[in-house]
Amino acid sequence: MNSAWFVTLGAMLVIYALLDGFDLGIGTVHLFLARSDGERRALLAVIGPFWFGYEVWLIASGGAMLAAFPNLYADSFSGFYLVLTVVLWMLIGRGTAIEFRNRVVDPLWRAFWDFVFSIASIVLALFFGAAFANVFRGVPIDSNGEFSGTFAYAFNPYALNVGFLSVFLLAMHGMAYAAIRLHPSALRERALKLCKWLLAGVVPLTISAAVAGLFQRPDVLLNFTRMPILMVVPTIGLLGFILLISAVNRRDASGIVIGTSLTIAGLMGSAGVSLYPHLLPVINASTGGLTIYNAAVSQRSLTTALSADLFAITLVIVFTILEHRVFRDKIIVTELEADH
């Protein structure tokens, strides 16, 4: 049951990264890609009906962590309190910008919320990537099981590498998704062109993050050697990376989204396989860190919570599919030029 929860929580985080990655990616380049108010409104229309539904996965992941691994929840939120406070404010700022931007027909008002939307998206992508790297690398926890690091620790060189990779990769993820949702237009063409420029950053950052990851923890390959079948996970990421490069050169928006999705899933999945059974490894020798065993509630509670979680996940998946079917029409930029 502990392992089932490990896989479930990991899958929820991957789904969140893939879905909300569309919003974060579009927000990251929102100010630089769109050249008019109509184009900015078109980009917001691409994600407008979906962004709040995507964030359900983040909230659900936090709730699942609390239900199954309360010690992990406590150490993570107390240790990275300042970082998570910034993340919370950025989430609030991004949502507020999306909802408030078009409430007032004033260029200054809209410019302010466009700025908030972009900055919040960039910071979130960077912080999420850095947090992911720190969990993989390990954090300093003392003998009492309490976090003993600093705010600056969260932005070590490896964390920054993965953080900037997150910014570039999600930006490409979002741009390709925008190209799929937009009718043929100058904005769509610039989105596809930008993917090629972003690829120039994604390739070296991905390679450097993967190579550096091999040296971050001495047991990084242990689970792969014990169960070679698990090599399918990084293989998925590698195939996605190759497909991504090919799709960018072919200007294939759907291929780019598939490539970025497989790359993200492969990277996150490979890290999860390497970590197992650890949830929050440590970099000091004073404690063994948190695992799926010492951080979990009782088996009975795990079983009950998993049943409820899987039922809720099913409902969210059905809702997401229906939502995309209802709002499947492509966005026409010219229809949004006039103020309402």
N, C-alpha and C positions, 0 to 999 in steps of 0.2 A: 504493500500500500504506500509505503514511503517513496518507492521508486516511481509509482504511478503518479503521485503528486509532483514529483520532480519533473517528469515529462509533461504533465498537464500545465504546470506553471511556466515551463520553458516555452511550450507551444503558444500559450496566451501572450507571452512577451514578444514572440516572433510575429504573431498576427498583428499585434499592436504596431510594431515597427514597420510592417509592410503597409498597413492601412493608413495610419497617421503619418507615415512617411510621405504620402502624397501631399498632405497639407503642409508639412514642414518643408518639403522640397519646393513647392510653389511659393510659400512665404519667403524662403531664403532668397529667391531671385526676383521677387515681386517688384521691387523698386527698380531693378536694373533691366528687366526684360520688357515690361510694358512701357509704352511711350505716350500713352494718352489715358484719360480717365476711363474711356470706354474699354480699353484693353485691360486696365486694372480690374474693372468691374467684371469683365469676362473671366479673368483668372479666379476671382472670388466666386463667381457663379459655378465654376468647375467643381469646387469643393463645398459650396454653400450648403447643400442639403445633407452632406455626409459627415462634416468634421466632428460634430458633437457625438455622433454615433460611434466614430472611431475611438474617441477618448473613453468610451465605456470600457474598452479593453484595458486601458491603463488603470482605471478605477477598479475593475474586476480583478486585475492582477494583484493590486495592493490588498484587496479584500481577501483573495485566495491565500496570499502570503500570510496575512494575519491569522486566518482560520487554520492553516496547516502548519506553518512554521513561525509561531509568534516570536521566538527568540531572534530569528533572522530579521523580522520586521522591526523589533525593538533596537537591535544593534545598527541596522541600516539607517533608520530614521533618527536615531540619537547621534550616531557618529557623523553622518553627513547632513546634520540639521541645517546648517547655513546653505549648503548647496541645494538641498531639497526645498528650502524656503524660496531661493531664487527661481527654481524650476516652477514652483507653485505660482509665483507672481508672473512668470512668463506665460504660463498656461492661461491665467486669468487675462493677461494683457492681449494675448492672441485672440481669445474668444471675444473679448470686448471689442477689439478692433474690427473683427469680421461683422459683428452685429451692429455696431454703432456707425461704421463708416458712411453708409448711405442714408443715415437718418437726417442729416442736415446738408442742404445743397450749398456748400461753401468750399472753395478750393483749399483754403487753409485747414479747415476741419478735416477734409479728406486726406490731405497730405500728412497731417499729424498721425492719423490712424493707419495710413499706409506704412509710415515709418515704424510705428509700434508693432505692426504685424510682421514686418520683415525682421526687425531686431529680435523680437521674441522668438521667431522661428529659427533664426541662426543660433541664438543662445541655447535653445532647447536641443537642437541637433548636436551642438558641440558638447553640451553637458551630458546628454544621454550616451553619446559615444565614449566620453571620458569615464562615466560611471561604469559602463560595460567593461572597459579596459581595466579599471581598478578592481572590479569583482574578480575578473579572470586572473589578474596579477597577484591579488591578495592584499589585505589591509592589515595595519598594525592593531592587534587586539591584545590587551594585557591579560594577566592570569585570572582576573575576575570576569573575563569575557566582555570587557568594555572597550570601545574604540579609543585608541590613543594617538590618532593622527591629527593633522591640522587641515585647514581649508586649502592651503597651498599644496598639500600632499596629493589632493585629488587631481592636480594638473601637472603631474610628472611627465617627462618626455614621452613615455609610451602612451600615457593617457591622452596627451595632446595629439599624437599621431593618429590614434583611433578616433579621437574627437573630430579632427579635420577630415578624416576619411568619411565619417558619418555625415558631415556637412556636404561634402562633394557628392557622395553617393546618393543621399536622399534628394539633393537638388536635381540630379539626373533622373531619379525615380519620379519626382514630381513633374519635371518638364516633359518627360515622355507620356505621363498620364494626361497632362494638359493637352498634348498634341493629339491624343486619342479622342478626347472629349470636344475639341474645338473643330469647327468647320474650317476648310481650307482658307487660310488668311495669312497676312504678313506676320501676325503674332504666332501662329502655328509654325511657320517656317523658321522664325527666330528661335522658337523653343527647341526645334530639332537641331538647329545650328549650334545652340548653346550646349547641347548634349555632347557634341564633339569636343568643345573646349573643356567641358567638365571631365571628360574621359582622360584628358592629359593630366589631370590631378588625381583621378581615381586610380589609375594604373600604378603609379609609383607608391601612392599611399597604401594601397592594398598589399602590394608586394612587401613593403617595409614593415607593415603591421603584422603580416603573416610570419615573416622571418623573425622579427623581434619577439613575437609570441612564443616561438620555439625556445627562446632563452629566458623567458620570464619565470617559468616554473620547471623544476627538474623532472617532474613526473608528467609533463604535458602529453607525452605519447603513450603513457602506461596503459590506459584503457583501450587504445587502438591496437596495441600489441597483444593484449589479453583476448580481445574479441575483434579479429580482423574485419568481420562483417560491418563493423561500425565505420570503416573507411568510406562507406557509401555516402556518409554525411559530408565530409570535405570534398568528395568527388562531385557531389551536387553543386557545391559552391564553385568549384573549378570550372565545371561545365557552364554554369551560369556566367562566370567571368568571361569565358571564351565567347559565349553567345552574345554577351553585352558588347564586346568589342566589335564583333561582326555586325550586329544590328545597328550600331552607331554609324558604321561605315556605309550601311545600306539605307540609312535614314528610315529605319523600320521602327515606328513608335511602339507597336505591340511587342516586338522582339526585345526592345530596350527594357520595357517594364518586366517582361519575363526574366531577362538577364539580371536586372537589378534585384528582383525578388529572390531568385535562386542564389545570387551572391550573398545577399543579406541573410537568408535562411541558412545557407551553408556556413557562413562565418559564425553566426550565433549558435547554430547547432553544434559545430565543431568545438566551440568553447564549452558548451554544455557537456558534451561527451568527455572532454578533458577534465572538467571540474568534478564530475560525478565520483563519489557521493557527496562531495563538498558543496555547500551553498555559499559560504563566505570563507575562503581560505585565508590564512594569515601569512605574513612575511617574516614574523619573528618566531622563535622556537618555544616561547613560554606557554603556548596553548595549541591545541590541534585545530582550532577554529570551529566553525559551525558546519554540521553535516545534516543530511536528511534524517538522521537518527537523533542526535542530541538537540536539534532545534525544533523537533516535531511534537505535536500533541499526541494523545493516546491513539492506539489503533482504532478504537471504536469511533473516536471523534474524526479521525482521518476518513474512515469509511463513510460516515454520515455526511461530512462536508463535501467529499468528492461526488457523491450522488447529487447533492444540491447544486454543486458547481457545474457538473456536466449538463444538468437540466437547463440551468441558466445560460450556459454557453450555446446550447442548441437553439434556444429562443433568440439570442443575439445574432447568431448566424442566419437564421431564417429572416429576421427583421432586416439585416444588412442586405441580403439577396433581394428581398422585396423592394427595399428602398432604391437599390440600383436599377431595378426593372422599371419602377415608376419614373425615375429621373434619368432615363437612358438617352434622351434626346441630346444631340450635339448643341454646343453653344455657338451662336452666331455673334461675332463681335459687333457688327454694325447695328444690331438690334439694341445694343446697350449704350449707344452713343448719347442718346437723348436723356436728359435728366427727368426723373419722375418725382 
